[in-house]
């Protein structure tokens, strides 16, 4: 069975978090400090592995903690359009 593909931004979040030398636990703690208490380490891991979708308010909170704009995480057009069909197909079939 194919792995679920629920977001396009997980790898960018992980990359920036690692670049900032921040653990998933540290990111989760900072998110809780600013009021995004629902994003624990496990959910961050699932987002980064593309196993969980991301709500817009979660994206804004993650971007704030990592010191970038939310748009930083959106893939370039070429990458977006090559990955989007897989995401759409998975969502339509429910696989």
PDB file as gemmi writes it, atoms N, CA and C in Angstrom:
CRYST1    1.000    1.000    1.000  90.00  90.00  90.00 P 1                      
ATOM      1  N   UNK A   1       0.843  -1.195   0.000  1.00  0.00           N  
ATOM      2  CA  UNK A   1       0.000   0.000   0.000  1.00  0.00           C  
ATOM      3  C   UNK A   1       0.879   1.246   0.000  1.00  0.00           C  
ATOM      4  N   UNK A   2       0.471   2.215  -0.802  1.00  0.00           N  
ATOM      5  CA  UNK A   2       1.209   3.456  -0.876  1.00  0.00           C  
ATOM      6  C   UNK A   2       1.102   4.243   0.421  1.00  0.00           C  
ATOM      7  N   UNK A   3       2.154   4.943   0.747  1.00  0.00           N  
ATOM      8  CA  UNK A   3       2.188   5.784   1.938  1.00  0.00           C  
ATOM      9  C   UNK A   3       1.279   7.000   1.722  1.00  0.00           C  
ATOM     10  N   UNK A   4       0.448   7.331   2.697  1.00  0.00           N  
ATOM     11  CA  UNK A   4      -0.391   8.526   2.559  1.00  0.00           C  
ATOM     12  C   UNK A   4       0.464   9.770   2.360  1.00  0.00           C  
ATOM     13  N   UNK A   5      -0.033  10.677   1.588  1.00  0.00           N  
ATOM     14  CA  UNK A   5       0.685  11.890   1.225  1.00  0.00           C  
ATOM     15  C   UNK A   5      -0.243  13.045   1.563  1.00  0.00           C  
ATOM     16  N   UNK A   6      -0.076  13.648   2.723  1.00  0.00           N  
ATOM     17  CA  UNK A   6      -1.066  14.604   3.205  1.00  0.00           C  
ATOM     18  C   UNK A   6      -0.628  16.059   3.224  1.00  0.00           C  
ATOM     19  N   UNK A   7       0.621  16.343   2.903  1.00  0.00           N  
ATOM     20  CA  UNK A   7       1.016  17.750   2.826  1.00  0.00           C  
ATOM     21  C   UNK A   7       2.229  17.898   1.918  1.00  0.00           C  
ATOM     22  N   UNK A   8       2.460  19.102   1.484  1.00  0.00           N  
ATOM     23  CA  UNK A   8       3.600  19.413   0.627  1.00  0.00           C  
ATOM     24  C   UNK A   8       4.710  20.117   1.397  1.00  0.00           C  
ATOM     25  N   UNK A   9       4.465  20.488   2.637  1.00  0.00           N  
ATOM     26  CA  UNK A   9       5.401  21.367   3.333  1.00  0.00           C  
ATOM     27  C   UNK A   9       6.220  20.689   4.425  1.00  0.00           C  
ATOM     28  N   UNK A  10       5.920  19.458   4.739  1.00  0.00           N  
ATOM     29  CA  UNK A  10       6.624  18.768   5.814  1.00  0.00           C  
ATOM     30  C   UNK A  10       8.134  18.780   5.679  1.00  0.00           C  
ATOM     31  N   UNK A  11       8.667  18.449   4.498  1.00  0.00           N  
ATOM     32  CA  UNK A  11      10.121  18.448   4.355  1.00  0.00           C  
ATOM     33  C   UNK A  11      10.746  19.834   4.577  1.00  0.00           C  
ATOM     34  N   UNK A  12      10.044  20.885   4.158  1.00  0.00           N  
ATOM     35  CA  UNK A  12      10.575  22.234   4.370  1.00  0.00           C  
ATOM     36  C   UNK A  12      10.584  22.585   5.857  1.00  0.00           C  
ATOM     37  N   UNK A  13       9.545  22.174   6.572  1.00  0.00           N  
ATOM     38  CA  UNK A  13       9.502  22.428   8.018  1.00  0.00           C  
ATOM     39  C   UNK A  13      10.658  21.704   8.692  1.00  0.00           C  
ATOM     40  N   UNK A  14      10.821  20.432   8.361  1.00  0.00           N  
ATOM     41  CA  UNK A  14      11.913  19.657   8.954  1.00  0.00           C  
ATOM     42  C   UNK A  14      13.273  20.273   8.632  1.00  0.00           C  
ATOM     43  N   UNK A  15      13.471  20.641   7.390  1.00  0.00           N  
ATOM     44  CA  UNK A  15      14.751  21.226   6.983  1.00  0.00           C  
ATOM     45  C   UNK A  15      15.098  22.482   7.757  1.00  0.00           C  
ATOM     46  N   UNK A  16      14.122  23.363   7.919  1.00  0.00           N  
ATOM     47  CA  UNK A  16      14.384  24.610   8.645  1.00  0.00           C  
ATOM     48  C   UNK A  16      14.570  24.341  10.126  1.00  0.00           C  
ATOM     49  N   UNK A  17      13.789  23.435  10.667  1.00  0.00           N  
ATOM     50  CA  UNK A  17      13.932  23.099  12.090  1.00  0.00           C  
ATOM     51  C   UNK A  17      15.329  22.561  12.363  1.00  0.00           C  
ATOM     52  N   UNK A  18      15.802  21.668  11.516  1.00  0.00           N  
ATOM     53  CA  UNK A  18      17.142  21.099  11.667  1.00  0.00           C  
ATOM     54  C   UNK A  18      18.198  22.189  11.493  1.00  0.00           C  
ATOM     55  N   UNK A  19      18.009  23.053  10.506  1.00  0.00           N  
ATOM     56  CA  UNK A  19      18.939  24.159  10.281  1.00  0.00           C  
ATOM     57  C   UNK A  19      19.029  25.060  11.518  1.00  0.00           C  
ATOM     58  N   UNK A  20      17.915  25.229  12.196  1.00  0.00           N  
ATOM     59  CA  UNK A  20      17.876  26.049  13.410  1.00  0.00           C  
ATOM     60  C   UNK A  20      18.379  25.272  14.643  1.00  0.00           C  
ATOM     61  N   UNK A  21      18.791  24.018  14.407  1.00  0.00           N  
ATOM     62  CA  UNK A  21      19.281  23.130  15.467  1.00  0.00           C  
ATOM     63  C   UNK A  21      18.258  22.988  16.598  1.00  0.00           C  
ATOM     64  N   UNK A  22      17.020  22.748  16.176  1.00  0.00           N  
ATOM     65  CA  UNK A  22      15.904  22.622  17.110  1.00  0.00           C  
ATOM     66  C   UNK A  22      15.334  21.212  17.005  1.00  0.00           C  
ATOM     67  N   UNK A  23      15.104  20.585  18.130  1.00  0.00           N  
ATOM     68  CA  UNK A  23      14.473  19.264  18.131  1.00  0.00           C  
ATOM     69  C   UNK A  23      12.964  19.425  17.922  1.00  0.00           C  
ATOM     70  N   UNK A  24      12.316  18.327  17.591  1.00  0.00           N  
ATOM     71  CA  UNK A  24      10.859  18.358  17.491  1.00  0.00           C  
ATOM     72  C   UNK A  24      10.248  18.719  18.836  1.00  0.00           C  
ATOM     73  N   UNK A  25      10.819  18.211  19.897  1.00  0.00           N  
ATOM     74  CA  UNK A  25      10.319  18.511  21.245  1.00  0.00           C  
ATOM     75  C   UNK A  25      10.458  20.000  21.557  1.00  0.00           C  
ATOM     76  N   UNK A  26      11.576  20.605  21.187  1.00  0.00           N  
ATOM     77  CA  UNK A  26      11.778  22.034  21.430  1.00  0.00           C  
ATOM     78  C   UNK A  26      10.789  22.873  20.621  1.00  0.00           C  
ATOM     79  N   UNK A  27      10.549  22.452  19.374  1.00  0.00           N  
ATOM     80  CA  UNK A  27       9.560  23.152  18.545  1.00  0.00           C  
ATOM     81  C   UNK A  27       8.183  23.051  19.172  1.00  0.00           C  
ATOM     82  N   UNK A  28       7.817  21.851  19.617  1.00  0.00           N  
ATOM     83  CA  UNK A  28       6.513  21.650  20.258  1.00  0.00           C  
ATOM     84  C   UNK A  28       6.376  22.523  21.503  1.00  0.00           C  
ATOM     85  N   UNK A  29       7.425  22.610  22.284  1.00  0.00           N  
ATOM     86  CA  UNK A  29       7.394  23.433  23.503  1.00  0.00           C  
ATOM     87  C   UNK A  29       7.178  24.895  23.155  1.00  0.00           C  
ATOM     88  N   UNK A  30       7.896  25.390  22.154  1.00  0.00           N  
ATOM     89  CA  UNK A  30       7.734  26.791  21.744  1.00  0.00           C  
ATOM     90  C   UNK A  30       6.333  27.040  21.185  1.00  0.00           C  
ATOM     91  N   UNK A  31       5.780  26.076  20.481  1.00  0.00           N  
ATOM     92  CA  UNK A  31       4.420  26.214  19.954  1.00  0.00           C  
ATOM     93  C   UNK A  31       3.409  26.288  21.094  1.00  0.00           C  
ATOM     94  N   UNK A  32       3.621  25.503  22.129  1.00  0.00           N  
ATOM     95  CA  UNK A  32       2.727  25.544  23.286  1.00  0.00           C  
ATOM     96  C   UNK A  32       2.805  26.894  23.987  1.00  0.00           C  
ATOM     97  N   UNK A  33       4.012  27.471  24.059  1.00  0.00           N  
ATOM     98  CA  UNK A  33       4.201  28.777  24.699  1.00  0.00           C  
ATOM     99  C   UNK A  33       3.370  29.853  24.002  1.00  0.00           C  
ATOM    100  N   UNK A  34       3.277  29.769  22.673  1.00  0.00           N  
ATOM    101  CA  UNK A  34       2.520  30.809  21.948  1.00  0.00           C  
ATOM    102  C   UNK A  34       1.044  30.454  21.775  1.00  0.00           C  
ATOM    103  N   UNK A  35       0.629  29.306  22.306  1.00  0.00           N  
ATOM    104  CA  UNK A  35      -0.788  28.982  22.292  1.00  0.00           C  
ATOM    105  C   UNK A  35      -1.224  27.887  21.341  1.00  0.00           C  
ATOM    106  N   UNK A  36      -0.292  27.291  20.624  1.00  0.00           N  
ATOM    107  CA  UNK A  36      -0.635  26.196  19.713  1.00  0.00           C  
ATOM    108  C   UNK A  36      -0.402  24.875  20.445  1.00  0.00           C  
ATOM    109  N   UNK A  37      -1.136  24.677  21.526  1.00  0.00           N  
ATOM    110  CA  UNK A  37      -0.915  23.553  22.436  1.00  0.00           C  
ATOM    111  C   UNK A  37      -1.187  22.198  21.794  1.00  0.00           C  
ATOM    112  N   UNK A  38      -1.970  22.148  20.741  1.00  0.00           N  
ATOM    113  CA  UNK A  38      -2.313  20.876  20.119  1.00  0.00           C  
ATOM    114  C   UNK A  38      -1.196  20.256  19.304  1.00  0.00           C  
ATOM    115  N   UNK A  39      -0.142  21.015  19.050  1.00  0.00           N  
ATOM    116  CA  UNK A  39       0.958  20.492  18.237  1.00  0.00           C  
ATOM    117  C   UNK A  39       2.052  19.933  19.136  1.00  0.00           C  
ATOM    118  N   UNK A  40       1.929  18.660  19.464  1.00  0.00           N  
ATOM    119  CA  UNK A  40       2.961  18.016  20.275  1.00  0.00           C  
ATOM    120  C   UNK A  40       4.035  17.432  19.358  1.00  0.00           C  
ATOM    121  N   UNK A  41       5.041  16.818  19.943  1.00  0.00           N  
ATOM    122  CA  UNK A  41       6.154  16.274  19.183  1.00  0.00           C  
ATOM    123  C   UNK A  41       5.689  15.228  18.172  1.00  0.00           C  
ATOM    124  N   UNK A  42       4.760  14.398  18.560  1.00  0.00           N  
ATOM    125  CA  UNK A  42       4.252  13.365  17.659  1.00  0.00           C  
ATOM    126  C   UNK A  42       3.573  13.936  16.423  1.00  0.00           C  
ATOM    127  N   UNK A  43       2.794  14.973  16.615  1.00  0.00           N  
ATOM    128  CA  UNK A  43       2.108  15.594  15.473  1.00  0.00           C  
ATOM    129  C   UNK A  43       3.106  16.294  14.561  1.00  0.00           C  
ATOM    130  N   UNK A  44       4.122  16.919  15.160  1.00  0.00           N  
ATOM    131  CA  UNK A  44       5.154  17.555  14.348  1.00  0.00           C  
ATOM    132  C   UNK A  44       5.876  16.503  13.514  1.00  0.00           C  
ATOM    133  N   UNK A  45       6.181  15.367  14.114  1.00  0.00           N  
ATOM    134  CA  UNK A  45       6.842  14.279  13.383  1.00  0.00           C  
ATOM    135  C   UNK A  45       5.976  13.821  12.211  1.00  0.00           C  
ATOM    136  N   UNK A  46       4.688  13.673  12.424  1.00  0.00           N  
ATOM    137  CA  UNK A  46       3.789  13.245  11.348  1.00  0.00           C  
ATOM    138  C   UNK A  46       3.698  14.290  10.249  1.00  0.00           C  
ATOM    139  N   UNK A  47       3.693  15.566  10.622  1.00  0.00           N  
ATOM    140  CA  UNK A  47       3.686  16.633   9.612  1.00  0.00           C  
ATOM    141  C   UNK A  47       4.959  16.565   8.782  1.00  0.00           C  
ATOM    142  N   UNK A  48       6.097  16.457   9.450  1.00  0.00           N  
ATOM    143  CA  UNK A  48       7.369  16.430   8.739  1.00  0.00           C  
ATOM    144  C   UNK A  48       7.492  15.219   7.824  1.00  0.00           C  
ATOM    145  N   UNK A  49       6.903  14.094   8.201  1.00  0.00           N  
ATOM    146  CA  UNK A  49       6.927  12.874   7.380  1.00  0.00           C  
ATOM    147  C   UNK A  49       5.796  12.843   6.359  1.00  0.00           C  
ATOM    148  N   UNK A  50       4.985  13.890   6.331  1.00  0.00           N  
ATOM    149  CA  UNK A  50       3.879  14.046   5.385  1.00  0.00           C  
ATOM    150  C   UNK A  50       2.746  13.060   5.634  1.00  0.00           C  
ATOM    151  N   UNK A  51       2.613  12.619   6.887  1.00  0.00           N  
ATOM    152  CA  UNK A  51       1.546  11.697   7.248  1.00  0.00           C  
ATOM    153  C   UNK A  51       0.343  12.412   7.844  1.00  0.00           C  
ATOM    154  N   UNK A  52       0.452  13.715   8.025  1.00  0.00           N  
ATOM    155  CA  UNK A  52      -0.634  14.510   8.615  1.00  0.00           C  
ATOM    156  C   UNK A  52      -0.704  15.827   7.873  1.00  0.00           C  
ATOM    157  N   UNK A  53      -1.908  16.270   7.592  1.00  0.00           N  
ATOM    158  CA  UNK A  53      -2.066  17.575   6.974  1.00  0.00           C  
ATOM    159  C   UNK A  53      -1.859  18.664   8.030  1.00  0.00           C  
ATOM    160  N   UNK A  54      -1.758  19.890   7.558  1.00  0.00           N  
ATOM    161  CA  UNK A  54      -1.468  21.025   8.438  1.00  0.00           C  
ATOM    162  C   UNK A  54      -2.574  22.064   8.285  1.00  0.00           C  
ATOM    163  N   UNK A  55      -3.158  22.470   9.398  1.00  0.00           N  
ATOM    164  CA  UNK A  55      -4.136  23.545   9.368  1.00  0.00           C  
ATOM    165  C   UNK A  55      -3.418  24.871   9.162  1.00  0.00           C  
ATOM    166  N   UNK A  56      -4.118  25.826   8.582  1.00  0.00           N  
ATOM    167  CA  UNK A  56      -3.488  27.118   8.309  1.00  0.00           C  
ATOM    168  C   UNK A  56      -2.954  27.782   9.577  1.00  0.00           C  
ATOM    169  N   UNK A  57      -3.696  27.739  10.660  1.00  0.00           N  
ATOM    170  CA  UNK A  57      -3.221  28.374  11.890  1.00  0.00           C  
ATOM    171  C   UNK A  57      -1.989  27.665  12.438  1.00  0.00           C  
ATOM    172  N   UNK A  58      -1.879  26.351  12.194  1.00  0.00           N  
ATOM    173  CA  UNK A  58      -0.688  25.624  12.632  1.00  0.00           C  
ATOM    174  C   UNK A  58       0.522  26.063  11.816  1.00  0.00           C  
ATOM    175  N   UNK A  59       0.323  26.243  10.521  1.00  0.00           N  
ATOM    176  CA  UNK A  59       1.405  26.701   9.660  1.00  0.00           C  
ATOM    177  C   UNK A  59       1.902  28.072  10.101  1.00  0.00           C  
ATOM    178  N   UNK A  60       0.972  28.972  10.416  1.00  0.00           N  
ATOM    179  CA  UNK A  60       1.365  30.305  10.872  1.00  0.00           C  
ATOM    180  C   UNK A  60       2.139  30.228  12.183  1.00  0.00           C  
ATOM    181  N   UNK A  61       1.715  29.360  13.088  1.00  0.00           N  
ATOM    182  CA  UNK A  61       2.404  29.213  14.374  1.00  0.00           C  
ATOM    183  C   UNK A  61       3.801  28.632  14.180  1.00  0.00           C  
ATOM    184  N   UNK A  62       3.918  27.607  13.361  1.00  0.00           N  
ATOM    185  CA  UNK A  62       5.222  26.998  13.098  1.00  0.00           C  
ATOM    186  C   UNK A  62       6.160  28.016  12.455  1.00  0.00           C  
ATOM    187  N   UNK A  63       5.653  28.739  11.480  1.00  0.00           N  
ATOM    188  CA  UNK A  63       6.466  29.761  10.813  1.00  0.00           C  
ATOM    189  C   UNK A  63       6.926  30.816  11.817  1.00  0.00           C  
ATOM    190  N   UNK A  64       6.034  31.242  12.690  1.00  0.00           N  
ATOM    191  CA  UNK A  64       6.382  32.255  13.690  1.00  0.00           C  
ATOM    192  C   UNK A  64       7.524  31.768  14.586  1.00  0.00           C  
ATOM    193  N   UNK A  65       7.396  30.557  15.089  1.00  0.00           N  
ATOM    194  CA  UNK A  65       8.425  30.016  15.987  1.00  0.00           C  
ATOM    195  C   UNK A  65       9.762  29.856  15.255  1.00  0.00           C  
ATOM    196  N   UNK A  66       9.725  29.466  13.989  1.00  0.00           N  
ATOM    197  CA  UNK A  66      10.956  29.268  13.232  1.00  0.00           C  
ATOM    198  C   UNK A  66      11.476  30.556  12.594  1.00  0.00           C  
ATOM    199  N   UNK A  67      10.736  31.648  12.737  1.00  0.00           N  
ATOM    200  CA  UNK A  67      11.215  32.956  12.292  1.00  0.00           C  
ATOM    201  C   UNK A  67      11.141  33.223  10.807  1.00  0.00           C  
ATOM    202  N   UNK A  68      10.133  32.661  10.148  1.00  0.00           N  
ATOM    203  CA  UNK A  68       9.947  32.894   8.715  1.00  0.00           C  
ATOM    204  C   UNK A  68       8.474  33.208   8.439  1.00  0.00           C  
ATOM    205  N   UNK A  69       8.180  33.603   7.217  1.00  0.00           N  
ATOM    206  CA  UNK A  69       6.780  33.779   6.831  1.00  0.00           C  
ATOM    207  C   UNK A  69       6.218  32.420   6.445  1.00  0.00           C  
ATOM    208  N   UNK A  70       4.903  32.238   6.540  1.00  0.00           N  
ATOM    209  CA  UNK A  70       4.309  30.946   6.157  1.00  0.00           C  
ATOM    210  C   UNK A  70       4.630  30.545   4.717  1.00  0.00           C  
ATOM    211  N   UNK A  71       4.773  31.517   3.842  1.00  0.00           N  
ATOM    212  CA  UNK A  71       5.077  31.229   2.446  1.00  0.00           C  
ATOM    213  C   UNK A  71       6.422  30.562   2.231  1.00  0.00           C  
ATOM    214  N   UNK A  72       7.299  30.669   3.201  1.00  0.00           N  
ATOM    215  CA  UNK A  72       8.617  30.039   3.108  1.00  0.00           C  
ATOM    216  C   UNK A  72       8.492  28.535   2.861  1.00  0.00           C  
ATOM    217  N   UNK A  73       7.473  27.919   3.414  1.00  0.00           N  
ATOM    218  CA  UNK A  73       7.329  26.472   3.351  1.00  0.00           C  
ATOM    219  C   UNK A  73       6.674  25.965   2.078  1.00  0.00           C  
ATOM    220  N   UNK A  74       6.074  26.826   1.305  1.00  0.00           N  
ATOM    221  CA  UNK A  74       5.376  26.414   0.081  1.00  0.00           C  
ATOM    222  C   UNK A  74       6.412  26.110  -0.995  1.00  0.00           C  
ATOM    223  N   UNK A  75       6.345  24.936  -1.596  1.00  0.00           N  
ATOM    224  CA  UNK A  75       7.322  24.562  -2.628  1.00  0.00           C  
ATOM    225  C   UNK A  75       7.256  25.490  -3.836  1.00  0.00           C  
ATOM    226  N   UNK A  76       8.353  25.548  -4.562  1.00  0.00           N  
ATOM    227  CA  UNK A  76       8.385  26.298  -5.817  1.00  0.00           C  
ATOM    228  C   UNK A  76       7.348  25.708  -6.768  1.00  0.00           C  
ATOM    229  N   UNK A  77       6.925  26.489  -7.760  1.00  0.00           N  
ATOM    230  CA  UNK A  77       5.879  26.054  -8.688  1.00  0.00           C  
ATOM    231  C   UNK A  77       6.142  24.677  -9.279  1.00  0.00           C  
ATOM    232  N   UNK A  78       7.362  24.438  -9.754  1.00  0.00           N  
ATOM    233  CA  UNK A  78       7.659  23.166 -10.405  1.00  0.00           C  
ATOM    234  C   UNK A  78       7.479  21.997  -9.437  1.00  0.00           C  
ATOM    235  N   UNK A  79       8.006  22.129  -8.245  1.00  0.00           N  
ATOM    236  CA  UNK A  79       7.866  21.065  -7.252  1.00  0.00           C  
ATOM    237  C   UNK A  79       6.404  20.899  -6.850  1.00  0.00           C  
ATOM    238  N   UNK A  80       5.708  22.004  -6.709  1.00  0.00           N  
ATOM    239  CA  UNK A  80       4.304  21.950  -6.325  1.00  0.00           C  
ATOM    240  C   UNK A  80       3.490  21.172  -7.347  1.00  0.00           C  
ATOM    241  N   UNK A  81       3.670  21.490  -8.607  1.00  0.00           N  
ATOM    242  CA  UNK A  81       2.851  20.863  -9.635  1.00  0.00           C  
ATOM    243  C   UNK A  81       3.251  19.420  -9.918  1.00  0.00           C  
ATOM    244  N   UNK A  82       4.455  19.015  -9.549  1.00  0.00           N  
ATOM    245  CA  UNK A  82       4.809  17.603  -9.717  1.00  0.00           C  
ATOM    246  C   UNK A  82       4.285  16.776  -8.546  1.00  0.00           C  
ATOM    247  N   UNK A  83       4.113  17.380  -7.378  1.00  0.00           N  
ATOM    248  CA  UNK A  83       3.640  16.647  -6.202  1.00  0.00           C  
ATOM    249  C   UNK A  83       2.128  16.714  -6.013  1.00  0.00           C  
ATOM    250  N   UNK A  84       1.507  17.738  -6.502  1.00  0.00           N  
ATOM    251  CA  UNK A  84       0.085  17.951  -6.293  1.00  0.00           C  
ATOM    252  C   UNK A  84      -0.805  16.817  -6.808  1.00  0.00           C  
ATOM    253  N   UNK A  85      -0.550  16.244  -7.985  1.00  0.00           N  
ATOM    254  CA  UNK A  85      -1.415  15.143  -8.437  1.00  0.00           C  
ATOM    255  C   UNK A  85      -1.443  13.957  -7.473  1.00  0.00           C  
ATOM    256  N   UNK A  86      -0.300  13.624  -6.871  1.00  0.00           N  
ATOM    257  CA  UNK A  86      -0.271  12.505  -5.926  1.00  0.00           C  
ATOM    258  C   UNK A  86      -1.116  12.825  -4.699  1.00  0.00           C  
ATOM    259  N   UNK A  87      -1.037  14.037  -4.232  1.00  0.00           N  
ATOM    260  CA  UNK A  87      -1.831  14.446  -3.075  1.00  0.00           C  
ATOM    261  C   UNK A  87      -3.319  14.403  -3.415  1.00  0.00           C  
ATOM    262  N   UNK A  88      -3.682  14.953  -4.544  1.00  0.00           N  
ATOM    263  CA  UNK A  88      -5.082  14.985  -4.957  1.00  0.00           C  
ATOM    264  C   UNK A  88      -5.636  13.593  -5.172  1.00  0.00           C  
ATOM    265  N   UNK A  89      -4.869  12.732  -5.800  1.00  0.00           N  
ATOM    266  CA  UNK A  89      -5.334  11.368  -6.066  1.00  0.00           C  
ATOM    267  C   UNK A  89      -5.539  10.615  -4.771  1.00  0.00           C  
ATOM    268  N   UNK A  90      -4.633  10.768  -3.826  1.00  0.00           N  
ATOM    269  CA  UNK A  90      -4.777  10.068  -2.549  1.00  0.00           C  
ATOM    270  C   UNK A  90      -6.023  10.551  -1.818  1.00  0.00           C  
ATOM    271  N   UNK A  91      -6.267  11.851  -1.814  1.00  0.00           N  
ATOM    272  CA  UNK A  91      -7.419  12.406  -1.121  1.00  0.00           C  
ATOM    273  C   UNK A  91      -8.726  11.942  -1.756  1.00  0.00           C  
ATOM    274  N   UNK A  92      -8.762  11.839  -3.070  1.00  0.00           N  
ATOM    275  CA  UNK A  92      -9.995  11.443  -3.759  1.00  0.00           C  
ATOM    276  C   UNK A  92     -10.332   9.971  -3.533  1.00  0.00           C  
ATOM    277  N   UNK A  93      -9.321   9.117  -3.473  1.00  0.00           N  
ATOM    278  CA  UNK A  93      -9.568   7.683  -3.327  1.00  0.00           C  
ATOM    279  C   UNK A  93      -9.659   7.268  -1.866  1.00  0.00           C  
ATOM    280  N   UNK A  94      -9.095   8.089  -0.983  1.00  0.00           N  
ATOM    281  CA  UNK A  94      -9.118   7.760   0.436  1.00  0.00           C  
ATOM    282  C   UNK A  94      -8.131   6.694   0.819  1.00  0.00           C  
ATOM    283  N   UNK A  95      -7.172   6.394  -0.072  1.00  0.00           N  
ATOM    284  CA  UNK A  95      -6.153   5.381   0.220  1.00  0.00           C  
ATOM    285  C   UNK A  95      -5.110   6.005   1.033  1.00  0.00           C  
TER     286      UNK A  95                                                      
END                                                                             
